């Protein structure tokens, strides 16, 4: 009897997952894109801080802040 309940629960879970597969796929793509953008932004500012003086970085940050 418990094996049948587990099997039924697994079948129901798979069925529900198939119903919302597009939602899971789209939300995963959105999360991955957000993480990638954050990582690239971090690398950009890290390199900029190493290559340019603080005054230039401050002006660039202020300009981006005004545009956003």
BAFI-3210 file (N, C-alpha, C; in Angstrom, 3 decimals, decimal comma, padded with zeros to 6 digits):
// residues 68
n [1|2|3|4|5|6|7|8|9|10|11|12|13|14|15|16|17|18|19|20|21|22|23|24|25|26|27|28|29|30|31|32|33|34|35|36|37|38|39|40|41|42|43|44|45|46|47|48|49|50|51|52|53|54|55|56|57|58|59|60|61|62|63|64|65|66|67|68]
n.u [000,803|001,854|003,759|002,251|001,084|003,314|004,179|001,947|002,077|004,484|003,851|001,839|003,336|005,150|003,347|002,296|004,631|005,169|003,037|003,714|006,101|006,968|006,806|008,705|011,007|011,171|011,388|013,767|015,555|015,366|016,417|019,039|019,970|019,878|021,772|024,049|024,260|024,730|027,176|028,825|028,673|029,944|032,554|033,196|033,212|035,177|037,472|037,526|038,050|040,627|042,015|041,559|041,677|040,267|038,628|037,629|036,171|034,240|032,850|031,867|030,211|028,350|027,219|026,031|024,201|022,507|021,434|020,024]
n.v [-001,210|001,424|001,764|002,135|004,607|006,285|005,980|007,041|009,673|010,499|010,336|012,291|014,556|014,703|015,172|017,686|019,175|019,023|020,528|023,092|023,588|025,489|027,855|027,355|027,101|029,660|031,343|030,399|031,090|033,869|034,290|033,323|035,118|037,511|036,986|036,680|039,272|040,757|039,656|040,360|043,139|043,533|042,637|044,531|047,005|046,381|046,054|048,643|050,145|049,363|050,279|053,023|056,376|057,375|059,682|059,639|057,268|057,949|060,003|058,532|056,688|058,460|059,512|057,189|056,678|058,877|058,437|056,077]
n.w [000,000|000,877|-001,149|-003,431|-002,843|-002,844|-005,477|-006,813|-005,878|-007,030|-009,745|-009,883|-009,195|-011,342|-013,424|-012,719|-012,884|-015,619|-016,557|-015,760|-017,048|-018,942|-017,485|-015,470|-017,043|-018,273|-016,004|-014,957|-017,000|-016,833|-014,256|-014,596|-016,530|-015,057|-013,050|-014,647|-015,755|-013,438|-012,650|-014,837|-014,642|-012,180|-012,799|-014,766|-013,298|-011,450|-013,069|-014,143|-011,847|-011,362|-013,571|-014,013|-012,652|-009,412|-009,697|-012,310|-012,270|-010,388|-011,750|-013,929|-012,615|-011,536|-013,886|-015,001|-013,007|-013,233|-015,764|-015,440]
ca.u [000,000|002,659|004,446|001,279|000,932|004,524|004,132|000,918|002,596|005,504|003,143|001,190|004,374|005,631|002,280|002,262|005,855|004,988|002,094|004,362|007,464|007,288|007,031|009,990|012,054|011,277|011,900|015,180|016,295|015,410|017,356|020,396|020,315|020,131|023,053|025,106|024,397|025,367|028,584|029,528|028,771|030,992|033,854|033,412|033,614|036,443|038,512|037,571|038,705|042,058|042,636|041,315|041,727|038,965|037,792|036,956|035,186|033,144|032,051|031,162|029,134|027,320|026,532|025,168|023,114|021,571|020,766|019,175]
ca.v [000,000|002,651|001,891|002,712|006,025|006,972|005,977|008,000|011,017|010,792|010,563|013,604|015,594|014,806|015,774|019,114|019,782|019,166|021,623|024,388|023,530|026,766|028,828|027,031|027,411|031,113|031,952|030,019|031,927|035,216|034,275|033,172|036,393|038,492|036,638|036,987|040,730|041,213|039,249|041,199|044,477|043,500|042,562|045,826|048,021|045,947|046,437|050,103|050,649|049,062|050,925|054,459|057,064|057,451|060,782|059,185|056,260|058,679|060,670|057,496|056,168|059,499|059,557|056,013|056,844|059,860|057,844|054,936]
ca.w [000,000|000,851|-002,432|-004,360|-002,523|-003,301|-006,934|-007,202|-005,602|-008,045|-011,010|-009,784|-009,221|-012,727|-014,224|-012,386|-013,408|-017,066|-016,792|-015,537|-017,586|-019,592|-016,420|-014,844|-018,014|-018,421|-014,777|-014,862|-017,950|-016,262|-013,129|-015,134|-017,158|-014,003|-012,428|-015,619|-015,833|-012,199|-012,708|-015,807|-014,069|-011,158|-013,485|-015,420|-012,324|-010,850|-014,022|-014,229|-010,637|-011,461|-014,724|-014,080|-011,354|-008,728|-010,192|-013,534|-011,860|-009,745|-012,786|-014,698|-011,770|-011,453|-015,182|-015,104|-012,048|-013,789|-016,929|-015,064]
c.u [000,847|003,382|003,513|001,087|002,132|004,521|003,106|001,397|003,635|004,847|002,472|002,213|004,910|004,605|002,208|003,490|005,762|004,049|002,782|005,790|007,867|007,583|008,384|011,139|012,257|011,830|013,359|016,032|016,421|016,412|018,794|020,852|020,637|021,472|024,210|025,332|025,079|026,850|029,390|029,678|029,849|032,372|034,179|033,919|034,920|037,607|038,640|038,287|040,207|042,747|042,521|041,395|040,327|038,053|036,988|035,870|033,979|032,243|031,250|029,998|027,998|026,531|025,577|023,976|022,063|020,780|019,780|017,946]
c.v [001,276|002,859|002,515|004,209|006,828|007,074|006,992|009,438|011,428|011,102|011,935|014,733|015,790|015,495|017,285|019,839|019,982|020,323|022,978|024,413|024,851|027,841|028,605|027,400|028,917|031,780|031,590|030,869|033,357|035,299|034,172|034,470|037,474|038,242|036,969|038,495|041,286|040,861|040,097|042,634|044,557|043,485|043,894|046,859|047,653|046,324|047,953|050,696|050,407|049,896|052,450|055,087|057,199|058,563|060,360|058,171|056,943|059,366|059,658|056,930|057,181|059,592|058,380|056,121|057,824|059,252|056,751|055,336]
c.w [000,000|-000,479|-003,463|-004,109|-003,013|-004,817|-007,444|-006,987|-006,638|-009,383|-011,000|-009,867|-010,633|-013,614|-013,974|-012,922|-014,914|-017,395|-016,691|-016,069|-018,232|-018,552|-015,754|-015,777|-018,151|-017,170|-014,557|-015,799|-017,434|-015,110|-013,612|-015,797|-016,140|-013,330|-013,363|-015,725|-014,587|-012,194|-013,671|-015,309|-013,006|-011,796|-014,152|-014,422|-011,630|-011,768|-014,129|-013,020|-010,672|-012,537|-014,738|-012,693|-010,733|-009,243|-011,419|-013,190|-011,209|-010,751|-013,598|-013,896|-011,657|-012,757|-015,348|-014,164|-012,571|-014,946|-016,536|-014,315]
res [x|x|x|x|x|x|x|x|x|x|x|x|x|x|x|x|x|x|x|x|x|x|x|x|x|x|x|x|x|x|x|x|x|x|x|x|x|x|x|x|x|x|x|x|x|x|x|x|x|x|x|x|x|x|x|x|x|x|x|x|x|x|x|x|x|x|x|x]
***
